[in-house]
Amino acid sequence: QVQLVESGGGLVQPGGSLRLSCVASGSFLAGSIFTSAAMEWYRQAPGKQRELVAGITSGGTTNYADSVQGRFTISRDNTRNTVFLQMNSLKPLDTAVYYCHLLALGGRWGQGTQVTVSS
């Protein structure tokens, strides 16, 4: 089994930055599974559906939602089984619970980390 644990959320003022991390751990196969899998970040605001924010393939190709293009950057460090989401120029509309998603083993989700953008 592979577990995902997100961290890095918090309260930030509009225009500020946060860096989210998601670490994959579990069985001795976790590293090889993570390295070969695409990873995604989703978010869910109160009363709204979960939406895709950014994705990164095993080879490092990235894609972004239009709403975060140019402000957010997804990256991965396969030596640490970790995927990151650097969020700059944050807006109140970015307020949500952010989840990482592993595209392997039928899909795995982390527990989420709260991001609140407010003055």
N, C-alpha and C positions, 0 to 999 in steps of 0.2 A: 504494500500500500504506500501511497504518497500523500502527505499532508502539505497544505499550503498555509503559510502564516503571513499575513500582511501587517505592516507597521508604518509609522511615519505620519499618520493623520493628525489633525488637530485644528485649532482655531487660528485663523490668519486674517489679516485685514485685506480689503480689496487692493489688488496690485501686488500682493505679496507672493511668496513662493513656498512650496512644500515639495519634499521628495519622498515618494512612497516606495516601500520595498516589499517584496514577496519572496519568501524563502521556501523552497521545496525540500522536504525531508521525509524520513520514514524508512523504508526498507533499503537494503544495500543496493537495490536497483534504482533508487530515486535519482541518483546523479545521471545515469545513462538515459533514463526516461526523460528527465528534464532537458538534457542536451539535445535530444532528437525531436522534441515537441515544440510546436508553436505555443506562444503564451499571449494572453490578452488581459487587458484591464477593462472592467465594466464599472458602471456607477448606477446607483438608484437613489433618486431623490424622493422625498415623502410624497405619496400619492401618484407616483409615476412609475412607468415600466423601467426595468433594468435596460440600460443602453450600452452599446459598445463604445469605448473611448479610444482605445489604441490596441494594436496587435503587432507581434514580432514573430517572424518565422525562425526556425532553427538556424537558418543561414543569415539572419539579421535583417531581412527585409521588413520594413515597417509600414503601417497604415494607420490613419487617424480619422476620427470623426471630424466633419467640417467645423464643428463648434470649438474644437480645441487645436486645430491645425495652426502651427506657428507658435503656439504657447506651451504645448506639452511635448515631451520627448520620452519615448519608451526605449529602454535598452536592457541588455541582459549580460550577466557575468556567469558563464557556465562553470567556471572554477569554484564559484560559491553557490551554485544552484539558485541564483537570485535574478529576479526581474525587477526593474525600477520604472517608476514613472515620475519624471521631473516635471513639475507643474509651475509655470511662471505666469505672471500677469493674471492672477486669479481673480475671478468675478463672483459675486454672490450666487449667480446661476450655476456655478460649479459645486455648490454645496450639495453633498450626497454622501452615501456610504459607497466606498470604492472597493471592488472585489477583483482579485486576480483569478484567472481561469486557465487551467492546463488543458490543452487539446490533446489528450491522450487518456487511455484507460477509460474511455467513455465520457471523459470530462470530469475535472475536479475543480472545486471552488474553495477559496479561503473563507474565513469567517467575516471578512470585511473590516475596513477601517474608516472611521468617520472623518470627513473633511467639512469644515464649516468656514465659510468666507463671509465675514461680517465686520462692520466697524463698530 
